[in-house]
Amino acid sequence: MSQEREPIAVIGTGYVGLVTAAGFAELGHEVWCVDIDAAKIERLARGEVPIYEPGLAEAIARSGELLHFTTQLGPALERARLLFIAVGTPPTYSGDADLSAVDAVVAAVPPGELRALVMKSTVPVGTGAAIRRTLDASDRANFAYVSCPEFLKEGSALEDFRHPDRVVVGDVGDWAGDAVAALYAPLGAPLVRTDIASAEMIKLAANAFLATKISFINEIANVCEETGADVLEVARGMGLDRRIGGHFLKPGIGFGGSCFPKDVAALKQLAGNSGYHFQLLNAVIEVNELQKRRVIAKLHKHLGSLVGRTVTLLGLAFKAETDDMREASSLVLAARLQGEGAHVRAYDPVATAEARKLMPGVEFGGSVLEAITGADAVVLVTEWAEFAQLDWAQLAQAMPGRVLIDGRNFIDGDSARKAGFEYEGIGR
């Protein structure tokens, strides 16, 4: 079998692992997907995809016999020399990345034939060097190691795999780096071939910069509210500058998800552990938290005390086109509203099942109308496409209150005001 179509293994079947596996299967590779979660593997083997990601279920179904799902590492080791590690690295209480799942994978690969561990998981700078020491001390010095960070955005992850902005390969210039670069070559993306530590830092630095851009435009939005400027016009004028660009200049109620909060905290912690105080990232994190408090302040402005008030959250996932509730703004808003004595209702077209596990005391509606009936105020949290088509005049008839806080500047404010709502966006 040619190198361009050689079998690979993907260890971990979360967002990154499944998308990576499906993407390589589309390119014609046989992929062995390994996970310790037996229930998840059984679902995948039946053709059930346990996460919501546009196009992913269809891509897996089209892959046919190219995708294999197993809880055992052995079948993958028999066929693949490239082992992609795509397990979770959540933050610990200290802010450091929890590498226990990564360590377990490294420990589980036995000595033997020439293999390469290819790191897709986001790990601190220095992880590759630590794994190299572990391999050298355990009769696996013949193993290679490659850092190949992922840049997949939830909601468009499969398209991001198919059309990447760049492919980063960090290695020592050996066969493994060549093999990984060859795997991605059919995608035609710019290749950044570099050392392992730099590849690890590229991932953290990229996410921290994008998070900084979001917090910056949120600060500008807050100043716009005080001065009468319109942040959407400001962002439009800024974004036309090629040095700045328009991406991630959308003000709102803060960033969430599995990447930005974790990676910003990880880079801040990494710098601190290295003896450097990363002051800018402290501000990025603080601004992100303050944005959620400002929503509560807007509700107070219109309603006074929130005790006994009913507030509906529209959208719960951290962003549209995903069911991911990790670090979602809705979690913070719901908890703070409940702490203020409010009754919280919620609706999300996809993420309700996940949200129920994380939002005790919240009443979930099966539709927008059901969720807002009887509400004093509505807060749009996630910009699902269906919310842009709502008939606010009809919805107004179901609400005793008329407060509408648009946390993403997603709704047509003029239409909402004509329907009788007291509409407030962010920075407008």
Protein Blocks (a to p, Z undefined) as FASTA:
>chain_A
ZZklgccddehjafklmmmmmmmmmnopacddddfblklmmmmmnopafbdcehklmmmm
mnmmmbccdfbfklmmmmpcbdcdfbdcdddfkopacfklmmmmmmmpccddddddddfb
dcdehjlmmmmmmmmmnopampccdddddfbdehilmmmmmmcfbdcdddehiaklmmmm
mmmmmnopacddddfklmmmmmmmmmmmmmmmmmmmmmmmmmmmmnopafklmmmmmmmp
mklopghpaccebdedjklmmmmmmmmmmmmmnopacfklmmmmmmmmmmmmmmmmmmmm
mnopaehiacddehjbfbehiabfghiaklmmmmmmmmnopacddddfklmmmmmmmmgh
iacdfbfklmmgopabdcdfbfcfklmmpcfklmmmmpmbfcdcdfkopacfklmmmnop
acddehZZ
